Amino acid sequence: MNRIIEDIISATENRVNKLADIGTAQAISTRSLARSIKYAKDSQYIPVIAEVKPASPTTQNREVTPADAAQIASTMEKAGACAISVLTEPDYFHGSLENLEHVRQAVSIPVLRKDFIIDKRQLYEVESDLILLIAGILGERLPRFIALAKDRGLQTLVEVHDHAELVAALDTDADIIGINNRNLKTMEIDLATTEELASIIREHSPDMIIISESGILTPQDAVRVIRAGADAVLVGTSIMKGDIYENTKLLVEASII
């Protein structure tokens, strides 16, 4: 892993160590990402998972309070986003659980919690519709975390970057796979990653939902990965910088004909 990712995981471990032991919790009643994607496709739109992204380790988009997050997400929904991703990692991405809570109350579409999940206690911190599980970080623990998340009622977005991670993910009960075009070792981005891995997924699991993540900056980029086999795109920085409504709408209405 890149040093930045190692630092984030270390900070996450410190944060998780302060969490109370989990008790019992009712399963979450979630909104279906599959249905939301299908609705967008049937309407001839590109399914866009728009991300409330205050910052990254290398970029600062804007400060986002919980009230801001709710307003931003509502704007994304009005512009046609099929789901909202909310960063909850506080130290490097300036996210928060409160942002997610406010977003989920403000929109009617599915909400993804995007964080570095390394402990089962994190599955009980906050209610969301989906949760991100990173194959390269969880390793052999991935199947167990998928099972734990599903027991909680959560849909799981299993993120992979290379062939080895994809093979491991396809050997689990994953039904949504995110292809991260960013290499977490070098931090370089290449949309060809989606083109390479999506075709393998389609051969192995024709009904798998595929999300292309990272590096989608323009409508042309979105069209490229959709044509490669992705069902939806997850976009943060290029939506957050500038007019959020127009940036989202441009991606949603990009033509794939």
C-alpha positions as CSV (number, residue, x, y, z in Angstrom):
1,M,0.0,0.0,0.0
2,N,1.0,3.6,-0.6
3,R,2.2,5.4,2.5
4,I,-0.8,7.7,2.5
5,I,-3.1,4.7,2.6
6,E,-1.1,3.1,5.4
7,D,-1.4,6.4,7.4
8,I,-5.2,6.4,6.8
9,I,-5.5,2.8,8.0
10,S,-3.4,3.6,11.0
11,A,-5.6,6.6,11.9
12,T,-8.7,4.4,11.4
13,E,-7.3,1.8,13.7
14,N,-6.8,4.4,16.4
15,R,-10.3,5.6,15.9
16,V,-11.8,2.2,15.9
17,N,-10.0,1.2,19.1
18,K,-12.1,3.9,20.9
19,L,-15.4,2.4,19.8
20,A,-17.6,0.6,22.3
21,D,-18.2,-3.1,21.9
22,I,-21.2,-3.7,19.7
23,G,-24.5,-4.9,21.1
24,T,-27.5,-6.0,19.2
25,A,-29.1,-3.9,16.5
26,Q,-32.0,-4.4,14.2
27,A,-31.4,-5.0,10.5
28,I,-31.5,-1.8,8.4
29,S,-34.3,-1.2,6.0
30,T,-32.3,-0.2,2.9
31,R,-33.0,1.4,-0.5
32,S,-32.0,-0.8,-3.4
33,L,-29.0,0.4,-5.5
34,A,-29.9,-2.2,-8.2
35,R,-33.4,-0.7,-8.6
36,S,-32.1,2.8,-8.7
37,I,-29.5,1.9,-11.4
38,K,-32.2,0.2,-13.4
39,Y,-34.5,3.2,-13.2
40,A,-31.7,5.5,-14.5
41,K,-30.9,3.1,-17.3
42,D,-34.5,2.7,-18.3
43,S,-34.7,6.5,-18.4
44,Q,-31.7,6.5,-20.8
45,Y,-29.5,8.2,-18.2
46,I,-26.0,7.2,-17.0
47,P,-26.4,5.9,-13.4
48,V,-24.2,8.3,-11.4
49,I,-23.3,7.8,-7.7
50,A,-22.5,11.3,-6.7
51,E,-20.1,11.7,-3.8
52,V,-20.3,14.3,-1.0
53,K,-16.5,14.6,-0.8
54,P,-15.1,17.5,1.3
55,A,-11.5,16.5,0.6
56,S,-9.0,13.8,-0.2
57,P,-5.3,13.4,1.0
58,T,-4.3,15.4,-2.1
59,T,-7.2,17.8,-2.8
60,Q,-9.4,20.1,-0.8
61,N,-12.9,20.6,-2.3
62,R,-14.8,22.5,0.4
63,E,-15.7,22.4,4.1
64,V,-18.9,20.4,4.5
65,T,-21.0,20.6,7.6
66,P,-23.9,18.1,8.1
67,A,-26.4,20.8,6.9
68,D,-24.2,21.4,3.9
69,A,-23.9,17.7,3.2
70,A,-27.7,17.4,3.2
71,Q,-28.1,20.4,0.8
72,I,-25.4,19.1,-1.5
73,A,-26.9,15.6,-1.7
74,S,-30.3,17.0,-2.4
75,T,-28.9,19.0,-5.3
76,M,-27.2,15.9,-6.6
77,E,-30.5,14.0,-6.4
78,K,-32.4,16.8,-8.2
79,A,-29.7,16.7,-11.0
80,G,-30.4,13.0,-11.5
81,A,-27.9,11.1,-9.4
82,C,-29.1,7.5,-8.8
83,A,-27.3,7.3,-5.4
84,I,-25.2,9.3,-3.0
85,S,-21.8,8.4,-1.6
86,V,-20.8,10.0,1.7
87,L,-17.2,10.0,2.9
88,T,-17.1,9.5,6.7
89,E,-13.4,9.3,7.2
90,P,-12.6,12.4,9.3
91,D,-8.8,12.8,9.3
92,Y,-7.8,12.7,5.6
93,F,-11.2,13.2,3.8
94,H,-12.8,15.5,6.4
95,G,-16.0,13.4,6.4
96,S,-18.2,12.5,9.3
97,L,-21.0,10.2,10.4
98,E,-23.2,13.2,11.0
99,N,-22.8,14.2,7.3
100,L,-24.1,10.7,6.4
101,E,-27.0,10.8,8.8
102,H,-28.1,14.2,7.5
103,V,-27.8,13.1,3.9
104,R,-29.8,9.9,4.4
105,Q,-32.6,12.0,5.9
106,A,-32.5,14.5,3.0
107,V,-32.7,12.2,0.0
108,S,-34.8,9.2,-1.1
109,I,-32.1,7.5,-3.2
110,P,-29.6,4.9,-1.8
111,V,-26.7,6.2,0.3
112,L,-23.3,4.6,0.4
113,R,-21.0,4.9,3.4
114,K,-17.5,5.4,2.1
115,D,-14.8,4.8,4.6
116,F,-12.0,2.4,5.5
117,I,-13.9,-0.5,7.2
118,I,-11.5,-2.7,9.2
119,D,-13.6,-3.6,12.3
120,K,-17.1,-5.1,12.6
121,R,-18.0,-2.4,15.1
122,Q,-17.9,0.1,12.2
123,L,-20.9,-1.7,10.7
124,Y,-23.0,-0.6,13.6
125,E,-21.9,3.1,13.9
126,V,-24.5,4.5,11.6
127,E,-27.3,3.5,9.2
128,S,-26.7,3.6,5.5
129,D,-28.0,1.6,2.5
130,L,-24.6,0.4,1.3
131,I,-21.1,0.1,2.7
132,L,-17.7,0.1,1.0
133,L,-15.5,-2.9,1.6
134,I,-12.0,-2.7,0.1
135,A,-10.7,-6.0,-1.0
136,G,-7.0,-4.9,-0.9
137,I,-7.3,-3.8,2.7
138,L,-9.5,-6.6,4.1
139,G,-7.7,-9.5,2.3
140,E,-8.8,-12.9,3.6
141,R,-11.3,-11.2,6.0
142,L,-13.4,-10.0,3.0
143,P,-16.0,-12.9,3.0
144,R,-16.6,-12.5,6.7
145,F,-17.2,-8.8,6.4
146,I,-19.6,-9.3,3.5
147,A,-21.5,-11.7,5.7
148,L,-21.5,-9.4,8.7
149,A,-22.7,-6.5,6.6
150,K,-25.5,-8.5,5.0
151,D,-26.6,-9.7,8.4
152,R,-26.9,-6.0,9.3
153,G,-29.1,-5.5,6.2
154,L,-26.4,-3.5,4.3
155,Q,-25.7,-3.9,0.6
156,T,-22.0,-4.2,0.1
157,L,-19.9,-2.5,-2.6
158,V,-16.7,-4.6,-2.8
159,E,-13.9,-2.5,-4.2
160,V,-11.1,-4.1,-6.3
161,H,-8.2,-2.8,-8.4
162,D,-6.4,-5.7,-9.9
163,H,-6.9,-9.2,-11.2
164,A,-5.9,-10.9,-7.9
165,E,-8.4,-8.8,-5.9
166,L,-11.1,-9.4,-8.4
167,V,-10.6,-13.2,-8.3
168,A,-10.9,-13.0,-4.5
169,A,-14.0,-10.9,-4.7
170,L,-15.7,-13.2,-7.3
171,D,-15.2,-16.0,-4.8
172,T,-17.4,-14.3,-2.2
173,D,-21.1,-13.5,-2.0
174,A,-20.5,-10.0,-3.4
175,D,-23.2,-8.8,-5.7
176,I,-21.8,-5.3,-6.4
177,I,-18.2,-4.8,-7.4
178,G,-16.5,-1.4,-7.6
179,I,-13.5,-1.2,-9.9
180,N,-11.2,1.4,-8.5
181,N,-9.2,3.0,-11.4
182,R,-6.7,4.3,-8.8
183,N,-3.8,2.1,-7.9
184,L,-3.6,2.3,-4.1
185,K,0.1,1.5,-4.3
186,T,1.2,4.2,-6.7
187,M,-2.0,6.4,-6.5
188,E,-2.0,6.6,-10.3
189,I,-5.3,6.5,-12.2
190,D,-6.0,4.6,-15.4
191,L,-9.6,4.1,-16.8
192,A,-8.3,1.1,-18.7
193,T,-8.5,-0.7,-15.3
194,T,-12.3,-0.7,-15.7
195,E,-12.0,-1.8,-19.3
196,E,-9.8,-4.7,-18.3
197,L,-11.7,-6.0,-15.3
198,A,-15.3,-5.3,-16.3
199,S,-15.0,-7.8,-19.2
200,I,-13.7,-10.5,-16.8
201,I,-16.6,-9.9,-14.4
202,R,-19.1,-10.1,-17.2
203,E,-17.8,-13.5,-18.3
204,H,-17.8,-14.8,-14.8
205,S,-21.0,-13.2,-13.3
206,P,-23.2,-11.7,-16.0
207,D,-25.6,-10.2,-13.4
208,M,-23.0,-8.6,-11.2
209,I,-23.5,-4.9,-10.7
210,I,-20.3,-3.1,-11.7
211,I,-19.3,0.4,-10.5
212,S,-16.4,2.3,-12.0
213,E,-14.7,4.5,-9.4
214,S,-12.0,7.2,-9.5
215,G,-10.7,9.3,-12.4
216,I,-14.0,10.1,-14.0
217,L,-13.6,13.8,-14.8
218,T,-15.8,14.4,-17.9
219,P,-18.9,13.0,-19.6
220,Q,-16.6,11.4,-22.1
221,D,-14.9,9.5,-19.3
222,A,-18.3,8.3,-18.0
223,V,-19.3,7.1,-21.4
224,R,-16.0,5.3,-21.8
225,V,-16.4,3.2,-18.7
226,I,-20.1,2.5,-19.3
227,R,-19.3,1.2,-22.7
228,A,-16.6,-1.0,-21.1
229,G,-19.3,-2.7,-19.1
230,A,-19.8,-0.6,-15.9
231,D,-23.4,-0.2,-14.8
232,A,-22.7,3.0,-12.9
233,V,-20.0,5.5,-12.1
234,L,-19.0,6.9,-8.7
235,V,-17.8,10.5,-9.0
236,G,-16.6,12.9,-6.3
237,T,-14.1,15.5,-7.1
238,S,-15.2,16.6,-10.5
239,I,-18.8,17.1,-9.2
240,M,-17.8,18.9,-6.0
241,K,-15.6,21.4,-7.8
242,G,-17.9,24.1,-9.3
243,D,-21.6,23.9,-9.9
244,I,-22.7,20.7,-8.3
245,Y,-26.1,20.6,-10.1
246,E,-24.6,21.2,-13.5
247,N,-21.7,18.9,-13.0
248,T,-23.9,16.0,-11.9
249,K,-26.4,16.7,-14.7
250,L,-23.7,16.7,-17.4
251,L,-22.6,13.2,-16.3
252,V,-26.2,11.8,-15.9
253,E,-27.2,13.1,-19.4
254,A,-24.1,12.1,-21.2
255,S,-25.0,10.2,-24.4
256,I,-23.8,6.6,-24.8
257,I,-25.3,6.2,-28.3
